[in-house]
Amino acid sequence: MALYNHAIQLSDRGMRVLRFPLVRLVVAIAFIMLSTTVAYYLTEGIMALVGSAPFKYFESALGTILLCIFSILFYHIYVALFEGRPTLELSVSSLIPQLSLGLLLGLGFISIIILTLNLFGAYEIVGYNVPGVMIPVLIMALQAGIYEEIMTRGVLFRIVEDGLGTWWSVLISALIFGFLHIWNPNATVFSSLSIAMTAGVVLALFYVLTRKLWVPIGIHIAWNFTLGGIYGAAVSGGDTQGLIQAEINGSELLTGGEFGPEASIVTVIFFLIIGIFLAWKAIKKGAIIKPAWKK
């Protein structure tokens, strides 16, 4: 029998409290945070049993894999027990086609940004690295793509949307997502606003259009990996080594400065256009949810 058939049952008043968006948001965040604790201690336990890592990046790869597995598992448990439904937004049937689409979109989006910087003379290829340098970026990209999307789009956006409607949820979740990056190396207020206006808005709207998390997860993974692992640019302020050795020169407004191309005006303009198109598609599709007081 499915786990959601064993959802928590309370009195009518208790269920209204339990299903209130703010209560659900707190509970869901607590579940996802618990997944990080379980993944951390399990990683530590396995490393204690293993002794020394059998190969380079073993510990970081193990920690990321466990974090991704447990964040998905605990999200499923939260949805089943507290919302009493199957986790359709992470349905297995849509995993391969939608994740593949997301990966291709992320690769394409970032490649267009880098090509544009190259045309402006701001990005120049100077050499190449061995493929092994991409492994740390891949590990980082998987963790960010899966964990952050479950927390930001699966929990924050989706639950806030139930109460305040789609547009307010896009705004709130995008700003929170963007300004969570303010503590990143080389971050500025503009770089955080850029992340909010680009990834924050676009990934939320892809969720609105598909009502699945796989496309945002795929875009997020490919975005980070392509930017850092292939093109060798800084990812959200963090230095990376990619397959391509490149020199990025020019005004900070054009290149994004030390934070990287995510804070470039090119990126902001490109993704604002994408965001407007996605918003139009969502309206046309009738995918916009009204605030609770207008339903």
NUMINU-658877 format. One line per 5 residues: for each residue x, y, z of C-alpha. Coordinates in steps of 0.25 Angstrom, whole numbers. Example, Ala and Ser with C-alpha at 12.3 -4.5 7.8 and 13.67 -1.06 7.14 Angstrom:
49/-18/31 ~ 55/-4/29
//
This chain:
0/0/0 ~ 5/14/-4 ~ 11/22/7 ~ 1/34/5 ~ -10/24/9
-5/26/23 ~ -5/41/23 ~ -6/48/36 ~ -21/49/40 ~ -26/59/50
-39/66/53 ~ -45/76/43 ~ -39/88/51 ~ -25/80/52 ~ -25/77/37
-28/92/34 ~ -16/96/42 ~ -7/85/37 ~ -10/88/22 ~ -8/103/25
3/107/15 ~ 12/114/26 ~ 11/101/34 ~ 14/92/23 ~ 26/101/19
32/100/32 ~ 30/85/33 ~ 35/82/19 ~ 47/91/21 ~ 50/83/34
49/70/26 ~ 59/74/16 ~ 68/79/26 ~ 67/66/33 ~ 71/59/20
84/67/20 ~ 87/63/35 ~ 85/48/31 ~ 93/49/19 ~ 105/56/27
105/46/38 ~ 104/34/29 ~ 115/39/20 ~ 124/41/33 ~ 120/27/37
124/21/24 ~ 137/28/23 ~ 140/23/37 ~ 138/9/33 ~ 146/11/20
157/18/26 ~ 164/25/15 ~ 157/29/2 ~ 160/19/-9 ~ 161/29/-19
161/44/-21 ~ 147/51/-19 ~ 142/39/-12 ~ 137/46/0 ~ 131/58/-7
124/49/-17 ~ 118/40/-6 ~ 113/51/2 ~ 106/57/-11 ~ 100/44/-15
95/42/-1 ~ 90/56/0 ~ 82/55/-13 ~ 76/42/-10 ~ 72/46/4
66/59/0 ~ 57/52/-10 ~ 53/42/0 ~ 50/51/11 ~ 42/60/1
34/48/-3 ~ 31/45/12 ~ 27/59/15 ~ 18/59/3 ~ 12/46/6
10/48/21 ~ 6/63/22 ~ 0/65/8 ~ -6/51/6 ~ -3/50/-9
7/43/-18 ~ 19/52/-22 ~ 15/55/-36 ~ 25/66/-38 ~ 36/55/-36
29/44/-44 ~ 38/33/-50 ~ 30/33/-63 ~ 34/47/-66 ~ 49/46/-61
56/42/-74 ~ 49/51/-84 ~ 48/64/-75 ~ 62/62/-68 ~ 68/60/-82
61/73/-87 ~ 66/81/-75 ~ 80/76/-77 ~ 79/80/-92 ~ 73/94/-89
84/97/-78 ~ 95/93/-87 ~ 89/102/-98 ~ 86/114/-90 ~ 100/115/-84
106/112/-98 ~ 98/124/-103 ~ 103/133/-92 ~ 118/129/-94 ~ 117/130/-109
111/144/-107 ~ 123/148/-98 ~ 132/142/-108 ~ 126/151/-119 ~ 128/163/-110
143/159/-108 ~ 141/156/-93 ~ 143/141/-94 ~ 155/135/-101 ~ 160/121/-101
174/120/-97 ~ 176/104/-95 ~ 170/92/-90 ~ 170/83/-78 ~ 169/68/-76
155/63/-74 ~ 157/59/-60 ~ 157/74/-55 ~ 142/74/-58 ~ 139/64/-47
138/73/-35 ~ 129/83/-43 ~ 120/71/-47 ~ 119/67/-32 ~ 115/82/-28
105/83/-40 ~ 98/70/-36 ~ 97/74/-21 ~ 92/88/-25 ~ 83/84/-36
75/73/-28 ~ 76/78/-14 ~ 74/93/-17 ~ 62/90/-26 ~ 55/81/-16
57/92/-6 ~ 54/104/-14 ~ 44/100/-25 ~ 38/87/-19 ~ 36/93/-5
37/108/-5 ~ 31/111/-18 ~ 20/101/-18 ~ 15/103/-4 ~ 15/118/-5
8/117/-18 ~ -3/110/-11 ~ -6/122/-2 ~ -1/134/-10 ~ -3/129/-25
7/128/-36 ~ 12/142/-38 ~ 15/145/-23 ~ 22/132/-22 ~ 31/134/-34
35/147/-28 ~ 37/142/-14 ~ 44/129/-17 ~ 53/136/-27 ~ 57/147/-18
60/137/-7 ~ 68/128/-16 ~ 76/140/-22 ~ 79/146/-8 ~ 83/132/-2
95/134/-12 ~ 99/147/-5 ~ 109/139/4 ~ 116/133/-8 ~ 130/137/-11
131/151/-19 ~ 116/153/-17 ~ 109/166/-18 ~ 95/171/-17 ~ 95/172/-33
100/158/-34 ~ 89/153/-25 ~ 78/161/-32 ~ 84/155/-45 ~ 82/141/-40
68/144/-35 ~ 64/150/-49 ~ 70/139/-57 ~ 70/125/-50 ~ 60/129/-39
49/133/-49 ~ 52/124/-61 ~ 53/111/-52 ~ 40/114/-45 ~ 33/117/-58
38/103/-64 ~ 32/97/-52 ~ 19/104/-54 ~ 18/100/-69 ~ 22/85/-66
17/83/-51 ~ 29/74/-50 ~ 43/77/-44 ~ 51/69/-54 ~ 53/80/-64
57/91/-54 ~ 67/80/-48 ~ 73/77/-61 ~ 75/92/-65 ~ 81/95/-51
91/83/-52 ~ 95/86/-67 ~ 95/101/-64 ~ 106/99/-53 ~ 113/88/-60
114/95/-74 ~ 118/108/-68 ~ 129/103/-59 ~ 132/89/-64 ~ 133/92/-79
135/106/-81 ~ 144/108/-68 ~ 136/121/-63 ~ 133/124/-49 ~ 120/118/-44
113/127/-34 ~ 126/133/-30 ~ 133/121/-28 ~ 146/118/-36 ~ 145/105/-44
154/98/-54 ~ 147/93/-67 ~ 151/86/-79 ~ 154/99/-86 ~ 164/109/-81
159/123/-84 ~ 162/137/-81 ~ 150/146/-78 ~ 153/161/-79 ~ 145/173/-80
136/182/-72 ~ 130/176/-60 ~ 116/179/-65 ~ 119/171/-77 ~ 126/159/-71
120/158/-57 ~ 134/161/-51 ~ 139/151/-40 ~ 125/146/-38 ~ 125/140/-52
116/141/-65 ~ 103/139/-56 ~ 105/154/-52 ~ 107/158/-66 ~ 97/168/-73
97/158/-84 ~ 91/147/-75 ~ 81/157/-69 ~ 75/161/-83 ~ 75/147/-89
68/141/-77 ~ 58/153/-76 ~ 54/150/-90 ~ 53/135/-87 ~ 45/138/-74
35/147/-82 ~ 33/136/-92 ~ 31/126/-82 ~ 21/135/-74 ~ 13/137/-87
13/122/-89 ~ 8/119/-75 ~ -3/129/-76 ~ -7/123/-90 ~ -7/109/-84
-16/114/-72 ~ -5/109/-63 ~ -5/121/-53 ~ -11/119/-40 ~ -19/130/-33
-16/134/-19 ~ -25/127/-8 ~ -34/138/-6 ~ -37/139/-21 ~ -40/124/-23
//
